[in-house]
Amino acid sequence: MTYTIAPVSPHPALESLPVTHIPDEEHLDNIKTQLDLVLLALESIAPVSSEAMLQSATQLGLDSIVADRVSLWRLRQSNPHRKGQSGRKKLDVEEARALTLISCDLAQQHHTEIRQAIALLEQLTEQNRAPHQEPILGDYLDKFQNTYQDRMDEDDIPSPDTLTHLALKLLIDLLFYGTHQGSRRLWSALLDRSLLD
């Protein structure tokens, strides 16, 4: 008797993020830059460490793609705006989908902190006050800006106002990425943005 075994995807979690088109190298550069920024925003608003990212990868069954700190560092270092050239690698679509799922899983885990920060931002906006005047948002913005300036190439560092705007936009995005359909939303945004940029 002969048995036929149906092929099984090595990473079933990735199947939830369809690939409608294969991004070219320039578009992948845009995707990996955006993913690194999403993770940077998460690190800035919540206690998200590389260990937490690896734990998320394991829980999602993606630990063969993001196996250890070195592989995680190399994936993040693929952002073309990062300092230094050593260890940089090209990010493939499977790795981009894995980082998308990890980012959204972490955003879901820290949804309370993100929601609290957004509520404060809305309050301050209504009162016409600067975000820095609220300690939670001030700490977030300071950490985001300091980490960005520390990690990115000096030629690619925008003005403080632009960085503040970027940090607040990413914070708002995180609120949506932490929902049930957040990974699909982020992946769709990444593919759409890669075509526009």
Buried (B, 14 or more C-beta within 10 A) or exposed (E): EEEEEEEEEEBEBBEEBEEEEEBEEEBBBBBBBBBBBBBBBBBBBBEBEBEBBBBBBEEBBBBEBBEEEEBBEBBBBBBBBBEEEEEEEEBBBBBBBBBBBBBBBBBBBBBEBBEEBBEBBEEBEEEEEEBBEBEBBEBBBEBBBEBBEEBBEEEEBEEEEEBBEBBBEBBBBBBBBBBEEBBBBBBBBBBEBBEEE
